[in-house]
């Protein structure tokens, strides 16, 4: 059974944006919800990364990051979505991970 996804809870995950009839919460660092944890040097370059707890190369991490676009919660629809620039497989994994945050224990 799913818990109610509240606007207040989703707001803690990112930044709110609205224009005309659109109302969204853009998720910060959405890649973490598919199990990708990335560490950066001060220059912004990848210094290390893990995917689901397993070390991966910096170039693989950069490749995955390049395929993750914007992920957001559509307030009007009441669901997590991703933009057309996001790889469908990664987008689905991220949305699944975000939805899992709101699953009953």
N, C-alpha and C positions, 0 to 999 in steps of 0.2 A: 504494500500500500504506500502511495506517495504522500509526503507531507505537502501542505500548501506552500507553494512558492510565493513568498511575500516580496513586495517591492523593496522593503527595508533590507531584507536579507540579500537580495540581488545587488542592491546599491553598494554593498560592502565589497563586491567583486570587481567594480570598475567605475566608469564615469557615465553620468546621465547626460542624455542629449535629446532634444525634441525640436521639431520644426513642422509647422502646419499640423497635419494629422499623425505624423510619425513621432513615436516616443520609444527610445531605446536606452539600454544600459550597455555600453561597450565594455567588454571583459578585458581586464589587464592581464597580460601574459597568458593568453589562452592555451598555449602549448603545454603548460603544466598540467592541464586537465586531461591530457592524453598520455601523461607519464613522462614528458620530456622536461628535464631540469637542466638549465643552461647557466653556466657561470661565465662572466665576462672580465676581460682586462679593463683597465681604466680607459683604454682607447676605444672600447666598444667591440673589440674582436672577441670571439669565443675562446675561452681559456680551458674549458672542459665541459663535458655534458654526459648525462645518463638518460637512457630511455627505459622506463619500467625497471629502474634499479641497475641496469647493465650499462657499463661504460661504452660510449660510442665515440667515433672520431669527431673532431671539431668540424671537419668538412661535411660529414653526414648531418650533424646538428644544423649547420648553416643551410644545407639543402632542405631539410625539413622546415626550418623557420621561413625559408623563402616561399614555401607552399602553404603557409598558414596566413590567411588574410584576417579580416576583421570578424570577430565573433561577438554576438550581442544577444541580449534578451529583448525580444520585441514585447513591449508592455501591452500593446493592443491585442496581440495574439496569445500572450501568456506563455511563450515558449522561447527556448534558445535557438538561434539561427546563426548562419555564417554567410559571408558574402561570396560572390561568384569567383573571386580570386583564390579562394581556399580549395585545396585538393579535397575532393569529396570524401575519401577515406579518412583523412586527418580531421576534416570537419565533423564527420559522424562520430569519430572517437572522442573529440572534444565535447560535443553536445552530450554524448553518453556519459562522459566523466562529470560534466556539470549537473546533469540530471541525477546522477548518483549522489551528489551532495544533499539532495532533497529526499532521499529514500528513507523510509522508516528503518530504524535499527532492528 
